[in-house]
Amino acid sequence: MKIAIPTGDWASVAGHAGKARRWFIYDLDGVVAGDALPAPARVELGKEEILHHFTDDRPHPLDGVALVVAGSAGDGFLRHMKKRGTDVLLTGESDPATALAKILAGEALPDQRFDVTTTLCKVRDLFSRH
């Protein structure tokens, strides 16, 4: 299974996943709780590939990802990813490795932190094409 995590600084889980340009992609096929996590692939999206604007008219670098773990995301992003066959998990955990370790161990992640931009996106997403 592939898990994608947006990051702004290549160190922590970013919020506002729909506008994220930098992503960690973890390929966890064969990894079980207690195993060392594989190093993630680093993907930097071009402006036309940012999921907030991407129209699904061509292949995308995040194709094949089963789960996105992010700090925040609007309803439009959630619907868009569902159409792409990807689940989204929102969390307050800021460390990507800790988030993945908890997922693999079947542990709950901390609740999402408050993000005012998510509230604004919810209003905007009422009119989203996704």
PAMARDO-375145 format. One record per residue: x, y, z negated of N, C-alpha, C, O in turn; residue number from 1; residue in three letters. Coordinates in Angstrom, 1 decimal. Example, Ala and Ser with C-alpha at 12.3 -4.5 7.8 and 13.67 -1.06 7.14 Angstrom:
2
- n.east	n.north	n.up	ca.east	ca.north	ca.up	c.east	c.north	c.up	o.east	o.north	o.up	nr	rest
- 13.2	-5.7	-7.8	12.3	-4.5	-7.8	13.2	-3.3	-7.8	14.2	-3.3	-8.5	1	ALA $
- 12.8	-2.2	-7.1	13.7	-1.1	-7.1	12.9	0.0	-7.9	13.4	1.1	-8.0	2	SER $
! end
This chain:
130
- n.east	n.north	n.up	ca.east	ca.north	ca.up	c.east	c.north	c.up	o.east	o.north	o.up	nr	rest
- 0.8	-1.2	0.0	0.0	0.0	0.0	0.9	1.2	0.0	1.9	1.3	-0.7	1	MET $
- 0.5	2.2	0.8	1.2	3.5	0.8	0.4	4.5	0.0	-0.8	4.7	0.1	2	LYS $
- 1.2	5.3	-0.8	0.6	6.3	-1.6	1.3	7.6	-1.3	2.5	7.7	-1.3	3	ILE $
- 0.5	8.7	-1.0	1.1	10.0	-0.7	0.9	11.0	-1.9	-0.2	11.0	-2.5	4	ALA $
- 1.9	11.8	-2.2	1.8	12.8	-3.2	2.3	14.1	-2.7	3.4	14.2	-2.2	5	ILE $
- 1.4	15.1	-2.7	1.9	16.4	-2.2	2.9	17.0	-3.3	2.7	16.8	-4.5	6	PRO $
- 3.8	17.8	-2.8	4.8	18.4	-3.7	5.2	19.7	-3.1	5.3	19.9	-1.9	7	THR $
- 5.4	20.7	-3.9	5.9	22.0	-3.4	7.4	22.2	-3.6	8.0	23.0	-2.9	8	GLY $
- 7.9	21.4	-4.5	9.3	21.6	-4.8	10.2	20.3	-4.8	11.3	20.3	-5.3	9	ASP $
- 9.6	19.2	-4.2	10.3	17.9	-4.1	10.6	17.3	-5.5	11.4	16.5	-5.6	10	TRP $
- 9.8	17.8	-6.5	10.1	17.3	-7.8	8.8	17.0	-8.6	8.7	16.1	-9.5	11	ALA $
- 7.7	17.7	-8.3	6.5	17.6	-9.1	5.2	17.4	-8.2	5.3	17.8	-7.0	12	SER $
- 4.2	16.9	-8.8	2.9	16.8	-8.0	2.3	18.2	-7.8	2.2	19.0	-8.8	13	VAL $
- 2.0	18.5	-6.6	1.4	19.8	-6.3	-0.1	19.7	-6.3	-0.7	18.7	-6.1	14	ALA $
- -0.7	20.9	-6.5	-2.2	21.0	-6.4	-2.5	21.5	-4.9	-1.6	21.6	-4.1	15	GLY $
- -3.7	21.7	-4.7	-4.2	22.2	-3.4	-3.7	21.3	-2.3	-3.0	21.8	-1.4	16	HIS $
- -4.0	20.0	-2.3	-3.5	19.0	-1.4	-3.7	19.4	0.1	-2.9	19.1	0.9	17	ALA $
- -4.9	20.0	0.4	-5.2	20.3	1.7	-4.3	21.3	2.4	-4.2	21.3	3.6	18	GLY $
- -3.6	22.1	1.6	-2.7	23.1	2.2	-1.2	22.7	2.0	-0.3	23.5	2.3	19	LYS $
- -1.0	21.5	1.5	0.4	21.1	1.2	1.2	20.7	2.5	0.6	20.1	3.4	20	ALA $
- 2.4	21.2	2.5	3.3	20.9	3.7	4.3	19.8	3.3	4.7	19.1	4.2	21	ARG $
- 4.7	19.7	2.1	5.7	18.7	1.7	4.9	17.5	1.0	4.1	17.7	0.1	22	ARG $
- 5.4	16.3	1.4	4.7	15.1	0.8	5.8	14.0	0.5	6.7	13.9	1.3	23	TRP $
- 5.6	13.3	-0.6	6.3	12.1	-0.8	5.4	11.0	-0.3	4.2	11.0	-0.6	24	PHE $
- 6.0	10.0	0.3	5.2	8.8	0.8	5.9	7.6	0.1	7.1	7.3	0.4	25	ILE $
- 5.2	6.9	-0.8	5.7	5.7	-1.4	5.1	4.5	-0.8	3.9	4.4	-0.7	26	TYR $
- 6.0	3.6	-0.3	5.5	2.3	0.2	5.6	1.3	-0.9	6.7	0.9	-1.2	27	ASP $
- 4.5	0.9	-1.5	4.5	0.1	-2.6	4.2	-1.4	-2.3	3.8	-2.1	-3.3	28	LEU $
- 4.3	-1.8	-1.1	4.0	-3.2	-0.8	5.0	-4.1	-1.5	6.2	-3.9	-1.5	29	ASP $
- 4.4	-5.0	-2.3	5.3	-5.9	-3.1	5.7	-5.4	-4.4	6.4	-6.2	-5.2	30	GLY $
- 5.5	-4.2	-4.7	5.9	-3.6	-6.0	4.8	-3.9	-7.1	3.6	-3.7	-6.8	31	VAL $
- 5.2	-4.4	-8.2	4.3	-4.6	-9.3	4.8	-3.8	-10.6	5.9	-3.3	-10.6	32	VAL $
- 3.9	-3.7	-11.5	4.2	-2.9	-12.8	5.5	-3.5	-13.3	5.7	-4.7	-13.4	33	ALA $
- 6.4	-2.6	-13.7	7.6	-3.0	-14.3	8.8	-2.9	-13.3	9.9	-2.8	-13.7	34	GLY $
- 8.5	-3.1	-12.0	9.5	-3.0	-11.0	10.0	-1.5	-10.8	9.2	-0.6	-11.2	35	ASP $
- 11.2	-1.3	-10.4	11.7	0.0	-10.1	10.9	0.5	-8.9	10.7	-0.2	-7.9	36	ALA $
- 10.6	1.8	-8.9	9.9	2.4	-7.8	10.8	2.6	-6.6	12.0	3.0	-6.8	37	LEU $
- 10.4	2.3	-5.4	11.3	2.6	-4.3	11.4	4.1	-4.1	10.5	4.9	-4.5	38	PRO $
- 12.5	4.5	-3.5	12.6	6.0	-3.2	11.5	6.4	-2.2	11.3	5.6	-1.2	39	ALA $
- 10.9	7.5	-2.4	9.9	7.9	-1.4	10.5	8.5	-0.1	11.6	9.0	-0.1	40	PRO $
- 9.7	8.3	0.9	10.1	9.1	2.2	9.6	10.5	1.9	8.6	10.7	1.3	41	ALA $
- 10.4	11.4	2.4	10.0	12.9	2.4	9.4	13.3	3.7	10.1	13.1	4.7	42	ARG $
- 8.2	13.8	3.7	7.6	14.3	4.9	7.3	15.7	4.8	6.6	16.1	3.9	43	VAL $
- 7.7	16.5	5.8	7.4	17.9	5.8	6.5	18.2	7.0	6.9	18.0	8.2	44	GLU $
- 5.3	18.6	6.8	4.3	18.8	7.9	4.5	20.1	8.6	4.9	21.1	8.0	45	LEU $
- 4.3	20.1	9.9	4.3	21.3	10.6	3.0	22.1	10.4	2.0	21.5	9.8	46	GLY $
- 2.9	23.3	10.7	1.7	24.1	10.4	0.5	23.4	11.0	-0.6	23.4	10.4	47	LYS $
- 0.6	22.9	12.2	-0.6	22.3	12.9	-0.9	20.9	12.2	-2.0	20.4	12.6	48	GLU $
- -0.1	20.4	11.4	-0.4	19.1	10.7	-0.9	19.2	9.3	-1.3	18.2	8.7	49	GLU $
- -1.0	20.5	8.8	-1.5	20.7	7.4	-3.0	20.2	7.4	-3.8	20.6	8.3	50	ILE $
- -3.3	19.3	6.5	-4.6	18.6	6.5	-5.8	19.6	6.4	-6.9	19.2	6.9	51	LEU $
- -5.6	20.7	5.9	-6.7	21.7	5.8	-7.2	22.1	7.2	-8.4	22.5	7.3	52	HIS $
- -6.3	22.1	8.1	-6.7	22.5	9.5	-6.6	21.4	10.5	-7.1	21.6	11.6	53	HIS $
- -6.1	20.3	10.2	-5.9	19.2	11.2	-7.2	18.6	11.7	-8.1	18.4	10.9	54	PHE $
- -7.3	18.5	13.0	-8.6	18.1	13.6	-8.7	16.6	13.9	-9.7	16.2	14.5	55	THR $
- -7.8	15.8	13.5	-7.8	14.3	13.8	-7.8	14.0	15.3	-8.4	13.0	15.6	56	ASP $
- -7.2	14.8	16.1	-7.3	14.5	17.5	-6.0	13.9	18.0	-5.8	13.7	19.2	57	ASP $
- -5.1	13.5	17.1	-3.8	12.9	17.5	-3.3	12.2	16.2	-3.8	12.4	15.1	58	ARG $
- -2.3	11.4	16.3	-1.7	10.7	15.1	-1.1	11.8	14.2	-0.8	12.9	14.5	59	PRO $
- -1.1	11.4	12.9	-0.7	12.3	11.8	0.4	11.5	11.0	0.3	10.3	10.8	60	HIS $
- 1.4	12.3	10.5	2.4	11.6	9.6	1.9	10.9	8.4	2.6	10.0	7.9	61	PRO $
- 0.7	11.2	7.9	0.1	10.5	6.8	-0.8	9.4	7.1	-1.5	8.8	6.3	62	LEU $
- -0.9	9.0	8.4	-1.7	7.9	8.8	-1.2	6.6	8.1	0.0	6.4	7.9	63	ASP $
- -2.2	5.8	7.7	-1.9	4.6	7.0	-1.7	4.7	5.5	-1.5	3.7	4.8	64	GLY $
- -1.9	5.9	5.0	-1.8	6.1	3.5	-3.2	5.7	2.9	-4.2	6.1	3.4	65	VAL $
- -3.1	4.8	1.9	-4.3	4.3	1.2	-4.8	5.2	0.1	-6.0	5.3	-0.1	66	ALA $
- -3.9	6.0	-0.5	-4.2	6.8	-1.7	-3.4	8.1	-1.7	-2.2	8.0	-1.4	67	LEU $
- -4.1	9.2	-1.9	-3.4	10.5	-2.2	-3.6	10.8	-3.7	-4.7	10.7	-4.2	68	VAL $
- -2.5	11.1	-4.4	-2.5	11.5	-5.8	-2.1	13.0	-5.8	-1.0	13.3	-5.4	69	VAL $
- -3.0	13.8	-6.3	-2.7	15.3	-6.2	-3.2	16.0	-7.5	-4.0	15.4	-8.2	70	ALA $
- -2.7	17.2	-7.7	-3.2	18.0	-8.8	-4.5	18.6	-8.6	-5.3	18.8	-9.6	71	GLY $
- -4.9	18.9	-7.4	-6.2	19.5	-7.1	-6.4	19.3	-5.6	-5.5	19.2	-4.8	72	SER $
- -7.7	19.4	-5.2	-8.2	19.3	-3.8	-9.6	19.7	-3.8	-10.4	19.5	-4.7	73	ALA $
- -10.0	20.4	-2.7	-11.4	20.8	-2.5	-12.2	19.7	-2.0	-11.7	18.6	-1.5	74	GLY $
- -13.5	19.9	-2.0	-14.5	18.8	-1.5	-14.3	18.5	0.0	-14.4	17.4	0.4	75	ASP $
- -13.9	19.6	0.7	-13.7	19.4	2.2	-12.5	18.4	2.4	-12.5	17.6	3.3	76	GLY $
- -11.4	18.6	1.6	-10.3	17.7	1.7	-10.7	16.2	1.3	-10.3	15.3	2.0	77	PHE $
- -11.4	16.1	0.2	-11.9	14.8	-0.2	-12.7	14.1	0.9	-12.5	12.9	1.2	78	LEU $
- -13.6	14.8	1.5	-14.4	14.2	2.6	-13.6	13.9	3.8	-13.7	12.9	4.4	79	ARG $
- -12.7	14.8	4.2	-11.8	14.6	5.3	-10.9	13.3	5.1	-10.8	12.5	6.0	80	HIS $
- -10.4	13.2	3.9	-9.5	12.0	3.7	-10.4	10.7	3.6	-9.9	9.7	4.1	81	MET $
- -11.6	10.8	3.1	-12.5	9.6	3.1	-12.8	9.2	4.6	-12.8	8.0	4.8	82	LYS $
- -13.0	10.1	5.5	-13.2	9.8	6.9	-12.0	9.1	7.5	-12.1	8.3	8.4	83	LYS $
- -10.8	9.5	7.0	-9.5	8.9	7.4	-9.2	7.6	6.8	-8.2	7.0	7.0	84	ARG $
- -10.1	7.1	5.8	-9.9	5.9	5.1	-8.9	5.9	4.0	-8.3	4.9	3.6	85	GLY $
- -8.8	7.1	3.4	-7.8	7.4	2.3	-8.6	7.9	1.1	-9.4	8.8	1.2	86	THR $
- -8.4	7.2	-0.1	-8.9	7.6	-1.3	-8.1	8.7	-1.9	-6.9	8.8	-1.6	87	ASP $
- -8.7	9.6	-2.8	-7.9	10.7	-3.4	-8.1	10.6	-4.9	-9.3	10.4	-5.4	88	VAL $
- -7.0	10.6	-5.6	-7.1	10.6	-7.1	-6.5	11.9	-7.6	-5.3	12.2	-7.3	89	LEU $
- -7.2	12.7	-8.4	-6.8	14.0	-8.9	-6.3	13.8	-10.3	-7.0	13.1	-11.1	90	LEU $
- -5.2	14.4	-10.7	-4.6	14.2	-12.0	-3.9	15.5	-12.5	-3.6	16.3	-11.7	91	THR $
- -3.8	15.5	-13.8	-3.0	16.5	-14.4	-1.5	16.1	-14.6	-0.7	16.9	-15.1	92	GLY $
- -1.2	14.9	-14.2	0.2	14.4	-14.3	1.1	15.1	-13.3	0.7	15.2	-12.1	93	GLU $
- 2.1	15.7	-13.8	3.0	16.5	-12.9	4.2	15.7	-12.3	4.8	16.2	-11.4	94	SER $
- 4.5	14.6	-12.9	5.7	13.8	-12.5	5.2	12.7	-11.6	4.5	11.8	-12.0	95	ASP $
- 5.6	12.7	-10.3	5.2	11.6	-9.4	5.5	10.2	-9.8	4.7	9.3	-9.7	96	PRO $
- 6.7	10.0	-10.4	7.1	8.6	-10.8	6.2	8.2	-12.0	5.8	7.0	-12.0	97	ALA $
- 5.9	9.1	-12.9	5.1	8.7	-14.0	3.7	8.4	-13.5	3.1	7.4	-14.0	98	THR $
- 3.1	9.2	-12.6	1.8	8.9	-12.1	1.8	7.5	-11.4	0.8	6.8	-11.7	99	ALA $
- 2.7	7.2	-10.6	2.8	5.9	-9.9	2.9	4.8	-10.9	2.3	3.7	-10.7	100	LEU $
- 3.8	4.9	-11.9	3.9	3.9	-12.9	2.6	3.6	-13.6	2.3	2.4	-13.9	101	ALA $
- 1.9	4.6	-14.0	0.6	4.5	-14.6	-0.4	3.8	-13.7	-1.2	2.9	-14.2	102	LYS $
- -0.4	4.2	-12.4	-1.3	3.5	-11.5	-1.0	2.0	-11.4	-1.9	1.2	-11.4	103	ILE $
- 0.3	1.7	-11.2	0.7	0.3	-11.1	0.4	-0.5	-12.4	0.1	-1.7	-12.3	104	LEU $
- 0.4	0.1	-13.5	0.2	-0.5	-14.8	-1.3	-0.6	-15.1	-1.8	-1.2	-16.1	105	ALA $
- -2.1	0.1	-14.3	-3.6	0.1	-14.5	-4.0	1.1	-15.6	-5.1	0.9	-16.2	106	GLY $
- -3.1	2.0	-15.9	-3.4	3.0	-17.0	-4.1	4.2	-16.4	-4.0	4.5	-15.2	107	GLU $
- -4.9	4.9	-17.2	-5.5	6.1	-16.8	-4.5	7.2	-16.7	-3.6	7.3	-17.5	108	ALA $
- -4.8	8.1	-15.8	-4.0	9.3	-15.6	-4.6	10.5	-16.3	-5.8	10.4	-16.5	109	LEU $
- -3.8	11.4	-16.7	-4.4	12.6	-17.4	-5.4	13.3	-16.5	-5.2	13.3	-15.3	110	PRO $
- -6.4	13.9	-17.1	-7.4	14.7	-16.3	-6.7	15.8	-15.5	-5.6	16.3	-15.9	111	ASP $
- -7.3	16.2	-14.5	-6.9	17.3	-13.6	-6.8	18.6	-14.4	-7.7	18.9	-15.3	112	GLN $
- -5.7	19.4	-14.2	-5.6	20.7	-14.8	-6.5	21.7	-14.1	-6.9	21.5	-12.9	113	ARG $
- -6.9	22.7	-14.8	-7.8	23.8	-14.2	-7.0	24.5	-13.1	-5.8	24.9	-13.4	114	PHE $
- -7.5	24.7	-12.0	-6.9	25.4	-10.9	-8.0	26.3	-10.3	-8.9	25.8	-9.6	115	ASP $
- -7.8	27.6	-10.4	-8.8	28.6	-9.9	-9.0	28.5	-8.4	-10.1	28.7	-7.9	116	VAL $
- -7.9	28.1	-7.7	-8.0	28.0	-6.2	-9.0	26.9	-5.8	-9.6	26.9	-4.8	117	THR $
- -9.1	25.8	-6.7	-10.0	24.7	-6.4	-11.4	25.2	-6.4	-12.3	24.9	-5.6	118	THR $
- -11.7	26.1	-7.4	-13.1	26.7	-7.5	-13.4	27.5	-6.3	-14.5	27.4	-5.7	119	THR $
- -12.5	28.3	-5.8	-12.7	29.1	-4.6	-12.9	28.2	-3.4	-13.7	28.5	-2.5	120	LEU $
- -12.1	27.1	-3.3	-12.2	26.2	-2.2	-13.6	25.5	-2.2	-14.1	25.2	-1.1	121	CYS $
- -14.1	25.2	-3.4	-15.4	24.5	-3.4	-16.5	25.4	-2.8	-17.4	24.8	-2.1	122	LYS $
- -16.4	26.7	-2.9	-17.4	27.6	-2.3	-17.1	27.5	-0.8	-18.1	27.4	0.0	123	VAL $
- -15.9	27.6	-0.4	-15.5	27.6	1.1	-15.9	26.3	1.7	-16.3	26.3	2.9	124	ARG $
- -15.7	25.2	1.0	-16.0	23.9	1.5	-17.4	23.6	1.8	-17.8	22.7	2.5	125	ASP $
- -18.3	24.4	1.2	-19.7	24.3	1.6	-20.0	24.5	3.1	-20.9	24.0	3.6	126	LEU $
- -19.1	25.2	3.7	-19.2	25.5	5.1	-18.1	24.8	6.0	-18.0	25.1	7.2	127	PHE $
- -17.4	23.8	5.4	-16.4	23.1	6.1	-16.9	22.2	7.1	-18.0	21.6	7.0	128	SER $
- -16.1	21.9	8.1	-16.5	21.0	9.2	-16.3	19.5	8.7	-16.9	18.6	9.4	129	ARG $
- -15.6	19.3	7.6	-15.4	17.9	7.1	-16.5	17.6	6.2	-16.6	16.5	5.6	130	HIS $
! end
